[in-house]
Amino acid sequence: MVRLMVCFVRREEISSEEFQAYWRSQEHHEKIASLRDLFAPDRYADTLAVSLPDVEARFRSKLGRGMQYDAVLEFFWDDESIIRERLTDKAVDQILRVLRDQSIKRVDPEKSSVFFTHVPEVVPSPTNTKLKKPI
């Protein structure tokens, strides 16, 4: 399975609330639908980051930085050859148009990322091993 990850970082002058309101808007969903229709992925996810300040502070204290992305689009294809066929120059141009359109007002293109990953078999966590206390 191949996954296309499009990771967005909002511009500094855009508040998290404003970015999230746009991300939930009909305008955003129509743009994503155009990409989904173009690529016809087997699955996709359109997600917003969740603010968990207490947890993020723990990461910052260990890593020296907090969470990095405000939103992530993921497109999944079971067969790698299909994405090779669908990712024509026209399709790449369409992705870049959507990204540029979003970046004009809301997204920092220098901090955002687009990349592919292979998705290994996802192994479910055993359901009978709930944590009794924090680690």
WOFEN-V245587 format. One record per pair of residues at least 24 apart in sequence whose ideal C-beta (glycine too) atoms are under 6 Angstrom apart, sorted by sequence separation. I is the first residue (numbers start at 1). GAP is how many residues later the second one is. D is the distance in whole Angstrom. If there is no record, write none. Layout:
BEGIN
i: {I | I}
gap: {GAP | GAP}
d: {D | D}
END
This chain:
BEGIN
i: {23 | 47 | 46 | 20 | 45 | 44 | 43 | 41 | 42 | 41 | 42 | 39 | 41 | 42 | 39 | 23 | 19 | 38 | 38 | 9 | 10 | 9 | 7 | 8 | 8 | 35 | 7 | 6 | 31 | 5 | 3 | 4 | 3 | 1 | 2 | 1 | 2 | 2 | 22 | 19 | 14 | 10 | 11 | 8 | 9 | 9 | 9 | 8 | 7 | 7 | 6 | 5 | 4 | 2 | 3 | 3 | 1}
gap: {25 | 25 | 27 | 28 | 29 | 31 | 33 | 34 | 34 | 35 | 35 | 36 | 36 | 36 | 47 | 48 | 51 | 53 | 56 | 60 | 60 | 61 | 62 | 62 | 63 | 63 | 65 | 67 | 67 | 69 | 71 | 71 | 73 | 75 | 75 | 77 | 78 | 81 | 84 | 87 | 92 | 96 | 97 | 99 | 99 | 102 | 103 | 104 | 105 | 106 | 108 | 110 | 112 | 114 | 114 | 116 | 118}
d: {5 | 5 | 6 | 6 | 4 | 5 | 4 | 4 | 5 | 6 | 6 | 6 | 6 | 5 | 5 | 5 | 6 | 6 | 6 | 6 | 5 | 6 | 4 | 6 | 4 | 6 | 5 | 4 | 5 | 6 | 6 | 4 | 5 | 6 | 5 | 5 | 5 | 5 | 6 | 6 | 5 | 6 | 5 | 5 | 5 | 4 | 5 | 5 | 6 | 5 | 5 | 5 | 6 | 6 | 5 | 5 | 4}
END
